[in-house]
Structure formats: structure tokens, C-alpha cells
């Protein structure tokens, strides 16, 4: 099953959808225009059922095959939201909304799944039910979790679910996948150090919180270098460091740090939290300061089920020979992880070519990837729920 001819015929149409979404980005759950257009298009394709408002602003389409006696129900998911970034592409279809852009390719994901939905509604060459899931708020809002909490899996009877993300640097026409952990968990921490402010010329009369916080920041890096198995991947990054004074001759009374921790397994995730607290509290105590540590657990690790990964890889190989079956895991996080905690499934990367990185103001989804992504989406339905001749 190479790229389906229907997608070559539909490429200009799907590209037009994608570029319209690109020009009108929306954030988090406020994807009202995007979700509205998705629902309208699904109805126009002849989906058997279209439900809006799942997970606040998510959209779900139901497409029944030419037969349904298999009783099988397979879900396909795409994300719809954009990022709070000023676009710097110079495209004639660039974002029309200042401070917002599709810098991660969710416009492409949505368009590819819409293309697959149109094809599946036309052909219905499968035995079972396809559920197409369009999710809001992947970029930090946990829209996947909201849809699951809203009964996505149970309401539509989903047995397996599959998702896709574009991959800058991977050539167009290539896929990458692996069983097990594919993307990292994402947790956030805040450390507030309180000492005793004073005059910079008299440090002996103060407890220098800037020095204490700086020592904590440096010591946090020992978590990765000295507490984690060197064969495992963990990232500890402090992204914000703020004193309560901006003057050069004042020792700050309080300093705030904020950062993120990324891991690929639950044991290291728990260990990292434990050590962040111990390092901060122990360092502060040794230097005469007090500290408060807060921890916010974010997206879990995205884990591909082994058998479902094999199914996804097989479909990808039916489209192209260029499939990496043991692609390196990456440390960004993905809230499709919540759906994979609810049901077995797999997440796959599709090549975006030599583009800017995701979340970069010059990023743009590569429309040449559309036939590959749409073919994979619909191929998962036809392969997992075949019609018996």
C-alpha cells in the first residue's frame, strides 16, 4: 500500500485547509474557530456522527465501515492548538493573530487527519468503526487528559488509539517509531530561597540569597551526573532565576527559581523530585537560608505498547521503505500520553524535512508530508479492521 492516489488528488485541497488553520491560530482550549471548521467539514464528509465539546472544545467524528460485525473500534488523534509565539516566516498565509502561531505543526496534523476522515467516509473499506479525535490544548493545557476525563474512550468504545507528530530533521517520506518510551514526562518546580537582605558592602550582616540560590542551581545538575544511571535520560533545567532586587549594591532578601524535569521512566521521575527537594533544602540549610519547594506534575511519559507499535510500523512500511523502527526517544513531552494510559496504541513521527525546529518562530509544517501522514492514518484503520473478501 504505497501513498494512496486519492491523497495525491486531494493534496491541494488538504494543503488549503492546513494553510487556513495556519493563518488563524488559536491557543489551548480557545480553539473555537478551528474546532468549528473541523466539525463542519466532518459533517460535510458524511461522518455518521460528529460530537463537539468533548474535553471542552474537542471534536470527535464517527465513521462506520461497510461492515461493522467485527465490533472493532479504532481511534485516530490529532491536536489543534497553536503556540504563543510571534511568527517570523514571512509566508503569505502567515498568522493573522499577533503573538500566536502554529509553530509545532498542529495545523498539519489536523489537516492530515481531516484528509484521512474524508477518504474513510468515501471508501469505508473496513470492518468496524473509526473514531477521529481532534484535541485542544496539547501545548500545556492537558487537553488529552480533559478528553479522557470527559469519557472519550468509554463513550465511543475506543479499543486502540494512534497518533502522529511531524519531525523536523527527518526527511519527508520517512517515519520514525519505537516501542516503549518515546517522549518524556514533564514536571515543573519552583524554588523560593529566603535569607536576609542587606547592603552589598556588608555581606557579613546578611544571608546572601543570590549566592545560596546559585549554589542550589549548580548542585541540581548533580542529580543527573551523580544520582541517575548514566544509561538513562533525565533533564533538569532551571529556566528562570529572579531576585527581588535589581540594584548592584543590594543583597536580595529573596530569590525565585523555576525549572523543569524530564524523564523517560517513573522511577527516575520520582527520584528526580526527591533529589530536587533534598538538594534545595540541604543547601539552603547549610548556608543559613530557608527554602520552599513546590512541584507540579505534568504530562506523563509517552509509552508505545509493543504490539501496537508493530502494527503502526507495518502500516508505515506499506507506505514507504524509509521507516526507522528504533528511533531515539526525545525529551519534549506530549499529552497523547494520557490517551495511551487509557488504551493501548502508538505514536509515530512523520518527516518534516529540513525545517526550523518545532516552537521556533520560523517553523512551518511541510505540506509535502501530507500524503504520507494521511495515508498512515487511514492505513491504520484499514489494516487493523480489514474487510474479509
C-alpha positions in Angstrom: 0.0 0.0 0.0 2.0 3.0 -1.2 0.7 6.5 -0.8 -3.0 6.4 -1.8 -3.7 8.0 -5.1 -6.7 9.7 -3.5 -4.3 11.8 -1.4 -2.3 12.9 -4.4 -5.6 14.1 -5.9 -6.6 15.8 -2.6 -3.2 17.4 -1.9 -4.1 20.9 -3.0 -7.4 20.7 -1.1 -5.8 19.4 2.2 -3.0 22.0 1.8 -5.6 24.7 1.6 -7.2 23.5 4.8 -3.8 23.4 6.5 -2.8 26.9 5.4 -6.2 28.3 6.6 -5.6 26.8 10.0 -2.1 28.2 10.0 -3.3 31.7 9.2 -5.8 31.6 12.1 -4.0 30.0 15.1 -5.8 29.6 18.4 -4.4 28.7 21.9 -5.2 26.0 24.4 -8.9 25.4 24.8 -9.9 28.6 22.9 -9.8 26.8 19.5 -13.4 27.7 18.7 -12.9 28.7 15.0 -10.7 25.6 14.4 -13.0 23.2 16.1 -16.0 24.7 14.4 -14.4 24.3 11.0 -13.3 20.7 11.8 -16.9 19.8 12.9 -18.4 21.4 9.8 -16.0 19.6 7.5 -16.6 16.2 9.2 -20.3 16.6 8.7 -19.7 17.6 5.0 -17.7 14.4 4.5 -20.7 12.3 5.6 -19.4 11.1 9.0 -22.1 9.1 10.8 -21.8 11.2 13.9 -20.0 14.4 14.9 -19.8 15.4 18.5 -18.4 18.7 19.7 -17.4 19.8 23.2 -15.6 16.7 24.3 -12.9 17.9 26.7 -14.3 21.4 26.5 -13.6 22.2 22.8 -12.6 18.8 21.3 -14.3 17.3 18.3 -15.0 13.6 17.6 -16.1 12.1 14.3 -17.6 8.6 14.0 -17.1 6.7 10.6 -18.6 3.2 10.3 -17.1 0.8 7.8 -19.0 -1.0 5.1 -19.4 -3.7 7.7 -19.3 -3.4 11.5 -19.8 -7.0 12.6 -16.2 -7.2 13.8 -17.2 -4.9 16.6 -13.8 -3.3 16.5 -13.3 0.4 17.2 -10.1 2.2 16.5 -9.2 5.8 17.4 -7.0 8.3 15.5 -6.0 11.6 17.2 -4.7 15.0 16.0 -4.1 18.2 18.0 -5.5 21.6 17.0 -3.9 24.3 19.2 -1.1 26.7 18.4 1.6 28.5 20.5 2.0 32.0 22.0 4.8 32.9 19.6 5.2 35.8 17.1 5.6 34.2 13.6 8.7 35.1 11.6 8.2 33.0 8.4 7.2 35.8 6.0 4.7 33.4 4.4 1.7 34.8 2.5 -0.5 32.6 4.8 1.3 33.6 8.0 -0.6 34.0 11.2 -3.1 36.9 11.2 -3.1 36.9 15.0 -0.2 38.8 16.7 1.6 36.7 19.3 0.1 33.4 18.1 1.3 30.9 15.5 1.3 27.3 14.5 4.9 26.7 15.5 4.6 22.9 16.1 2.7 21.7 13.1 -0.7 21.0 14.7 -2.3 22.7 11.7 -0.7 19.9 9.6 -1.8 17.2 12.0 -5.4 18.4 11.9 -5.3 18.7 8.1 -3.9 15.2 7.6 -6.5 13.6 9.9 -9.2 15.5 8.1 -7.9 14.2 4.8 -8.0 10.7 6.2 -11.5 11.2 7.5 -12.7 12.3 4.1 -11.1 9.3 2.4 -12.5 6.9 5.0 -16.0 8.3 4.8 -15.8 8.0 1.0 -14.5 4.4 0.8 -15.5 2.8 4.1 -13.2 -0.1 3.2 -13.0 -1.5 6.7 -15.0 -3.7 9.1 -15.6 -1.8 12.3 -15.8 1.8 13.4 -13.2 4.6 13.0 -13.1 7.4 15.6 -11.3 10.6 14.5 -10.3 12.7 17.6 -9.4 16.4 17.3 -8.0 17.6 20.5 -7.5 21.1 22.0 -4.8 22.3 24.4 -1.9 20.0 23.8 0.6 22.8 24.4 0.4 22.9 28.2 -3.3 22.6 28.8 -3.5 18.8 29.0 -6.4 18.7 26.6 -5.8 15.0 26.1 -6.5 14.4 29.8 -9.6 16.5 29.6 -11.0 14.5 26.7 -10.3 11.3 28.6 -11.9 12.6 31.8 -14.9 13.6 29.6 -15.4 9.9 28.7 -13.7 9.8 25.3 -12.7 6.2 25.4 -15.8 4.8 27.1 -18.4 6.9 25.2 -17.1 5.9 21.8 -15.9 2.4 22.7 -12.3 3.0 21.6 -10.2 -0.1 21.9 -6.9 1.2 20.4 -5.7 4.7 19.6 -2.9 6.1 17.4 -1.4 9.5 17.0 1.3 11.2 14.9 3.7 14.2 15.1 5.8 15.8 12.4 9.6 15.6 12.9 11.8 18.4 11.7 15.2 16.9 10.6 13.6 13.6 9.5 13.3 13.6 5.7 9.8 13.9 4.1 8.6 10.4 3.3 10.3 8.9 6.4 8.7 7.6 9.6 10.2 7.0 13.0 8.8 4.9 15.8 9.9 2.7 18.7 8.2 0.5 21.4 8.3 1.8 24.9 9.1 5.3 26.0 9.1 7.7 23.1 8.7 11.2 24.7 9.5 12.3 28.2 7.4 13.2 31.2 7.3 16.9 32.0 7.3 18.2 35.6 7.7 21.8 36.8 9.3 23.0 40.0 9.7 26.4 41.8 12.3 27.1 44.5 12.0 30.2 46.6 15.0 31.0 48.8 14.6 33.4 51.7 17.6 34.9 53.5 18.4 38.2 55.0 18.7 41.2 52.7 21.2 43.9 53.2 23.9 46.2 51.8 26.3 44.7 49.3 29.2 46.3 51.1 28.4 44.4 54.3 27.7 40.8 53.3 28.6 39.5 56.7 25.4 41.1 58.1 23.2 39.3 55.6 22.3 35.9 54.3 23.0 36.2 50.6 20.1 34.5 48.9 21.6 35.1 45.4 24.7 33.0 46.4 22.5 30.4 48.1 20.2 30.1 45.0 23.2 30.0 42.7 24.7 27.1 44.7 21.4 25.3 44.6 21.2 25.8 40.8 24.7 24.3 40.3 24.0 21.5 42.7 20.8 20.5 40.9 23.0 19.4 38.0 24.5 16.7 40.2 21.1 14.9 40.1 21.8 13.9 36.5 25.5 13.5 36.8 25.6 11.6 40.1 22.2 10.2 41.0 20.9 8.9 37.7 22.1 5.8 35.9 24.3 7.3 33.0 22.5 5.0 30.6 19.2 6.7 31.4 17.9 10.0 30.1 17.0 12.8 32.6 17.0 16.6 32.1 17.0 19.1 34.9 16.8 22.7 33.7 16.3 26.0 35.6 14.8 28.4 33.1 14.0 31.3 35.4 16.1 33.0 38.1 14.9 36.2 39.7 16.0 38.2 42.7 13.7 40.7 44.5 16.2 43.4 43.8 17.8 44.8 40.6 20.3 47.1 42.2 24.0 46.2 42.2 24.5 47.3 45.8 21.7 45.3 47.4 21.8 41.8 48.6 18.4 40.3 47.8 16.2 39.1 50.6 14.5 36.5 48.4 15.3 34.7 45.1 12.9 32.6 43.0 13.9 29.9 40.6 11.7 27.8 38.3 12.6 24.9 36.1 11.5 21.6 34.5 12.4 18.0 34.9 12.1 15.5 32.0 12.4 11.7 32.4 11.6 8.6 30.5 10.5 6.3 33.3 8.5 6.6 36.5 11.4 5.5 38.9 13.7 8.3 37.7 10.7 10.7 37.7 10.2 10.0 41.4 13.9 10.1 42.2 14.3 13.5 40.5 11.6 15.1 42.5 13.0 13.7 45.8 16.5 14.9 44.9 15.4 18.4 43.8 13.8 18.8 47.2 16.8 17.4 49.1 19.3 19.5 47.2 17.4 22.7 47.7 16.6 22.2 51.3 20.0 20.8 52.3 21.9 23.6 50.5 19.8 26.3 52.0 20.1 24.9 55.5 23.9 24.7 55.2 24.1 28.3 54.2 21.7 29.7 56.7 18.7 30.4 54.5 15.2 28.9 54.3 13.6 27.5 51.2 10.2 26.5 49.8 10.0 23.9 47.0 6.8 23.4 45.1 6.4 20.7 42.5 3.8 20.4 39.7 3.5 17.0 38.0 2.8 17.5 34.3 2.5 15.1 31.3 3.5 11.5 31.9 5.9 9.6 29.7 4.5 8.7 26.2 4.8 5.0 26.1 4.1 3.0 22.9 2.6 -0.5 23.5 4.9 -3.1 21.8 2.3 -4.9 19.8 0.6 -1.7 18.7 3.9 -0.2 17.7 4.4 -3.2 15.4 1.0 -2.6 13.8 1.9 1.1 13.3 5.3 0.2 11.8 3.8 -2.3 9.5 1.4 0.3 8.0 4.3 2.8 7.7 6.4 0.2 5.8 3.5 -0.4 3.5 3.7 3.3 2.5 7.5 3.7 2.3 10.7 1.7 2.9 12.1 4.6 4.9 11.0 3.6 8.4 13.2 3.8 11.5 11.9 1.2 13.9 14.1 2.2 16.9 14.1 6.0 16.6 15.8 7.7 19.6 13.3 8.9 22.3 13.2 12.7 22.7 12.8 14.8 25.9 9.9 17.1 24.9 6.6 15.9 26.4 3.3 15.1 24.7 -0.2 14.8 26.2 -1.2 11.9 23.9 0.5 10.1 26.8 -2.8 10.3 28.7 -4.7 8.6 26.0 -2.0 5.8 25.9 -2.5 5.3 29.6 -6.2 4.7 28.9 -5.9 2.4 25.9 -3.1 0.6 24.0 -1.8 2.3 21.0 1.2 4.0 19.5 2.6 7.4 18.5 4.7 7.8 15.3 6.9 10.6 13.8 6.5 11.6 10.2 9.3 13.5 8.5 9.0 17.3 8.1 12.3 17.7 6.2 14.9 20.4 6.7 12.6 22.8 8.6 13.2 25.0 11.6 12.6 23.2 14.9 9.2 23.0 16.5 8.5 26.0 18.7 10.8 28.2 16.6 9.2 31.4 15.1 10.5 30.4 11.6 9.0 26.9 11.8 6.5 25.8 9.2 4.8 22.4 8.5 5.9 20.8 5.2 2.9 20.2 3.0 4.8 17.5 1.1 4.3 15.3 4.2 0.5 15.4 3.9 0.1 12.3 1.7 2.3 10.2 3.9 0.6 11.2 7.1 -3.0 10.9 5.7 -2.1 7.5 4.2 -0.8 6.3 7.6 -3.8 7.5 9.4 -6.3 5.8 7.1 -4.0 2.8 6.7 -4.2 2.1 10.4 -8.0 1.8 10.1 -7.9 -0.5 7.0 -5.1 -2.7 8.4 -6.5 -3.1 11.9 -10.1 -3.7 10.7 -9.8 -5.4 7.3 -12.8 -6.3 5.2 -12.8 -10.0 4.5 -13.0 -10.8 0.8 
